[in-house]
């Protein structure tokens, strides 16, 4: 005599894949990332980067970190 197994639905799995892409600098002004200016002169720094998740850009001056889109005055 054969035993009949109850009918089972196939297992269904949902998989979420997130691609991680290392940051890559696409624009940096000045190119070296280092510069010197005369006191009182204006300096504009530009950095653009791509990656996944989106890279966070910040600048550091004398151990103080600044967000990328902030205007600061250094005396």
C-alpha positions as MATLAB code, in Angstrom:
seq = 'XXXXXXXXXXXXXXXXXXXXXXXXXXXXXXXXXXXXXXXXXXXXXXXXXXXXXXXXXXXXXXXXXXXXXXXXXXX';
ca = [
       0.000    0.000    0.000;
       1.354    3.429   -0.992;
       1.118    6.354    1.298;
      -0.068    9.525   -0.362;
       1.756   12.636    0.757;
      -0.326   15.785    1.047;
       0.112   18.152   -1.887;
       2.580   20.939   -1.054;
       3.023   24.157   -2.933;
       6.576   24.866   -4.061;
       8.541   27.203   -1.852;
       8.666   30.789   -3.069;
      11.621   32.934   -2.057;
      11.978   36.662   -2.498;
      15.511   37.912   -2.799;
      16.478   41.574   -2.696;
      19.843   42.378   -4.240;
      21.560   45.702   -3.658;
      24.582   46.474   -5.767;
      27.366   48.302   -3.964;
      29.645   50.467   -6.095;
      32.811   51.917   -4.598;
      32.980   55.740   -4.615;
      34.684   57.353   -7.569;
      35.641   61.048   -7.650;
      34.387   62.538  -10.904;
      35.531   66.132  -10.310;
      37.985   67.647   -7.837;
      39.093   71.285   -7.841;
      41.949   71.775   -7.113;
      42.947   68.424   -8.627;
      45.461   67.548   -5.907;
      42.973   68.221   -3.118;
      45.555   70.537   -1.515;
      45.893   74.282   -1.928;
      47.190   77.390   -0.213;
      45.644   80.850   -0.324;
      46.611   84.272    0.919;
      44.619   85.446    3.932;
      41.546   87.332    2.777;
      41.450   85.646   -0.647;
      38.420   83.626   -1.700;
      38.760   79.872   -2.230;
      36.151   77.603   -3.752;
      36.578   73.845   -3.460;
      34.645   71.432   -5.657;
      34.285   67.685   -5.276;
      31.793   65.479   -7.057;
      31.648   61.710   -6.695;
      29.512   58.775   -7.740;
      28.896   55.447   -6.040;
      26.204   53.354   -4.427;
      25.174   54.236   -1.839;
      25.737   57.910   -2.715;
      29.073   59.084   -1.281;
      29.093   61.708    1.481;
      31.555   64.530    0.771;
      33.088   66.707    3.473;
      36.107   68.972    3.861;
      38.533   69.226    6.771;
      40.497   72.265    7.960;
      42.638   72.093   11.098;
      40.831   68.949   12.288;
      37.389   70.529   11.826;
      35.105   68.748    9.382;
      32.661   70.700    7.187;
      29.791   69.497    5.020;
      30.257   69.866    1.277;
      27.639   72.585    0.650;
      28.560   74.978    3.451;
      30.073   78.431    3.053;
      32.605   79.130    5.784;
      34.952   81.975    6.571;
      38.360   81.078    7.982;
      40.435   83.773    9.632;
];
